[in-house]
Amino acid sequence: MTSRLVPEAPAAGFATNQVQHGFTPGAAHRTAVPAIHQTAAYEFASLAEAADLFALRKPGIIYSRNASPTQTILEERVAALEGGASAVAVASGQAAVAVTILALAGRGGHVVAANQLYGGTVDLLQDTLDDFGISVTFVDQDDADAWRAAITPQTRLLFAESVANPIAQVLDIRLVADIAHEAGVPLVIDNTVGTPYLVRPGEHGADFVVHSATKFLAGHGTSLGGVVIDQGSFDFGAEPERWPQFTRPFPRFGDLVLWERFGIGLAFAVLVKSKYVHDLGPSLSPFNAWQILQGIETLDLRVGRQSASALTIARHLAQHPAVAQVHHPGLTGNQWHELAQRYLPRGVPSVFSFDIAQDDADAADDIGRVAQVIDGLEVFRLVANIGDARSIVAHPASMTHSHLSSGQLSAAGISPSTIRVSVGLEDPADLIADLDRALAPLIPTRSAADREDVRHYA
Ligand SMILES: *Cc1c(COP(=O)(O)O)cnc(C)c1O
């Protein structure tokens, strides 16, 4: 195996890595901060060098579809934060999930995935990847027997989110990783909601970690991006017949065998870049890579503050007479509270949801009541995003998860009266006052005086 493209993480703390890792001032003008390399292509020193780069004989950057120096810093930094060996950054989280599954599943491959997934991932798995001959079985992520029973000889990966949304189910990562490894396949974890500050799935057995960097990694809601991290733990050489994309000669590179040339921790990234990103083109722009790097520098500060605010708000909502249920695993009594304590010792993510109380006299009008609450909010914004500095609210059943069947919705724990929140960086008192104001008309007691009382409920 050759040296890794990604250096070992320095013996530095999380915050030092999130601000500095992967960037060494010293290029051209010694910029103190990573520069935006806004160029489509890179000049070769000679034709011999060009030939070496095209044949993967030498590492280097040819064209911005595959890489840019700004993107490389982002990849190294996210790999360091996740404790991984290498990473590939792409145009969106959706692209990161897609290229990861394409690279692992191959033709005719099968995926076992959790029921509790981001709606876009469900669409990708059951619709677009189906067109490519890749099939999927969805299982309840808490049901170990269901995971085992769904695995077939064609299964090439297990897929789940560390913390799902909107219900905030916490995955028992170790349990599912062990099931994957017994079957000789890797576990892929979408850690978008978890973030490497709160949980590093690789430490619990996950082999690949994907992110929508659009969300918490960037944190500012300005730029799309995605990253896949190879933890360097899965050995595709152990069963070479099962993984021909790594172990057989790759004709486009003069019959190079990726596993022999690049090995564990790097071959996957080379395959993703040189085949899937190269051929399909979901490239990250240097500008967006730079934007995401700016966001990552404050990841721990933001996520720590957002998680603390979210827990305060969840506790408040749990006492509120217009709220039937709060789905926040930081609350005692929540079904995933113990898993949260095990996997999320620094705090639970700030994306959670609550169900507004039903009106027994008018059960049919749940949607009207949800609309009344959402349209009554002034500080929370109705936006299809999470992880932003701004607090955001969404209605999964008619927005992010509207493509799911009613069976899939209930399997994911979502009801028509479920409202998702993503708590931002505003003052928690303002956020609580906003929710109280919007929920006040729903309080079962119809007298205005009582309503006023509850508005100041704390
Ligand atoms: C948003 C999101 C994605 C998709 O990411 P984009 O950057 O929007 O393409 C994937 N997984 C999860 C959990 C997400 O929240």
PDBQT file of the ligand as one rigid body, heavy atoms in Angstrom, charges set to zero:
ROOT
HETATM    1  C1  LIG A 501     -30.194  17.094   4.236  1.00  0.00    +0.000 C 
HETATM    2  C2  LIG A 501     -29.837  15.693   4.479  1.00  0.00    +0.000 A 
HETATM    3  C3  LIG A 501     -29.321  14.892   3.457  1.00  0.00    +0.000 A 
HETATM    4  C4  LIG A 501     -29.145  15.401   2.050  1.00  0.00    +0.000 C 
HETATM    5  O1  LIG A 501     -28.205  16.440   2.028  1.00  0.00    +0.000 OA
HETATM    6  P1  LIG A 501     -28.226  17.658   0.972  1.00  0.00    +0.000 P 
HETATM    7  O2  LIG A 501     -26.995  18.415   1.330  1.00  0.00    +0.000 OA
HETATM    8  O3  LIG A 501     -29.487  18.399   1.189  1.00  0.00    +0.000 OA
HETATM    9  O4  LIG A 501     -28.169  17.043  -0.373  1.00  0.00    +0.000 OA
HETATM   10  C5  LIG A 501     -28.973  13.597   3.774  1.00  0.00    +0.000 A 
HETATM   11  N1  LIG A 501     -29.142  13.097   5.009  1.00  0.00    +0.000 NA
HETATM   12  C6  LIG A 501     -29.657  13.835   6.006  1.00  0.00    +0.000 A 
HETATM   13  C7  LIG A 501     -29.815  13.238   7.362  1.00  0.00    +0.000 C 
HETATM   14  C8  LIG A 501     -30.015  15.156   5.784  1.00  0.00    +0.000 A 
HETATM   15  O5  LIG A 501     -30.528  15.888   6.770  1.00  0.00    +0.000 OA
ENDROOT
TORSDOF 0
